[in-house]
């Protein structure tokens, strides 16, 4: 019985030390349209300089894990100007994207 308890304690401590060693944090928030404050579903949020990313849900909410405080999140959506936000110690980052005013010069059919 004592051996089983000792094994369980060692296993739990080993698992927790792996979590502590990662030093990561989760950042959450909501992405909205700057003009009318409506939530934007489908916005892509990526961790600058990596392949890690996520997409906002139907209510514009997102959650992403970051590994370092010097991380930067990039918010992009078709028809809107991309935005970058430094994470620092923040765990909540709400962003309002501005509609892009770019237009096409010509259309070829």
C-alpha positions in Angstrom: 0.0 0.0 0.0 2.8 2.4 0.9 4.6 1.6 -2.4 1.4 2.4 -4.4 1.0 5.7 -2.6 4.7 6.6 -3.2 4.3 5.8 -6.9 1.2 7.9 -7.1 2.9 10.9 -5.4 6.0 10.6 -7.7 3.8 10.4 -10.8 1.7 13.4 -9.8 4.8 15.5 -9.0 6.4 14.6 -12.2 3.3 15.6 -14.2 3.0 18.9 -12.4 6.7 19.7 -12.9 6.1 19.4 -16.7 3.3 21.9 -16.5 5.3 24.3 -14.4 8.3 24.0 -16.8 6.2 25.1 -19.8 5.6 28.5 -18.2 2.7 29.2 -20.6 -0.4 31.2 -20.2 -3.8 31.3 -21.9 -5.0 34.5 -23.5 -8.7 35.0 -24.1 -10.8 37.8 -25.6 -13.4 39.0 -28.1 -12.8 40.4 -31.5 -15.3 43.1 -32.7 -15.9 45.4 -35.7 -14.6 48.9 -34.8 -17.4 50.7 -36.6 -20.4 49.0 -35.0 -19.1 46.9 -32.2 -20.5 43.7 -33.6 -18.7 40.4 -32.9 -16.6 39.0 -35.8 -16.8 35.2 -36.2 -14.0 33.5 -38.1 -11.2 36.0 -37.3 -7.8 34.2 -37.5 -5.5 34.8 -34.5 -1.9 33.6 -34.8 1.2 33.7 -32.6 3.7 35.8 -34.5 6.6 33.8 -35.7 5.0 30.4 -35.2 2.5 28.0 -36.8 0.2 28.2 -33.7 -3.2 29.8 -34.1 -6.9 29.8 -33.5 -10.2 31.2 -34.9 -12.9 33.2 -33.2 -16.2 31.4 -32.6 -19.7 32.7 -33.5 -19.7 35.2 -30.7 -16.2 36.6 -31.6 -14.5 34.9 -28.7 -11.2 33.1 -28.8 -8.7 31.4 -26.5 -5.0 30.7 -27.3 -2.1 29.4 -25.3 1.2 31.4 -25.4 4.6 30.3 -24.2 6.3 33.6 -23.4 5.3 37.1 -22.2 7.1 38.7 -25.1 4.7 36.9 -27.5 2.7 38.9 -30.1 -0.8 38.0 -31.4 -1.7 38.8 -35.0 -5.5 39.3 -35.7 -6.5 39.0 -39.4 -9.8 38.9 -41.2 -10.8 39.4 -44.9 -11.9 42.9 -45.5 -10.3 44.3 -42.3 -6.9 45.7 -41.5 -4.7 43.3 -39.5 -3.8 44.2 -36.0 -1.0 43.1 -33.7 -1.1 43.0 -29.9 1.8 42.3 -27.5 0.8 39.8 -24.8 3.0 40.8 -21.9 1.3 39.8 -18.6 -2.2 40.2 -20.0 -4.6 37.2 -20.0 -7.5 39.1 -21.7 -7.0 40.9 -25.0 -10.1 42.4 -26.7 -9.5 43.7 -30.2 -11.6 46.0 -32.5 -10.7 45.5 -36.1 -11.0 48.4 -38.6 -12.7 47.8 -42.0 -10.2 48.0 -44.9 -10.9 50.8 -47.4 -8.9 49.1 -50.2 -10.8 48.6 -53.5 -10.2 46.8 -56.7 -8.9 48.8 -59.7 -10.6 46.6 -62.3 -12.4 43.3 -62.6 -11.6 40.8 -65.3 -14.2 38.3 -66.3 
